[in-house]
Amino acid sequence: MMVKFNYPDGDWCYRAIHTVHAVFHKDGKLIARAERGDRNGYYEFEIESFELKGPGEILT
């Protein structure tokens, strides 16, 4: 399963669901927390929305 994060600027990215730690509101913004690529902790970033993509779905 994958998570598609939609950024406020219209860009997007995909993350494997096991690397996503949390999605929450902070200061009126939607924030995602995900594992760093080197597995050395987490980082947070602002998102507009997110979608869950299951097996067999086309990632667009």
Secondary structure, 3 states (H helix, E strand, C coil): CEEEEECCCCCEEEEEHHHEEEEEEECCEEEEEEECCCCCCEEEEEECEEEEECCCCCCC
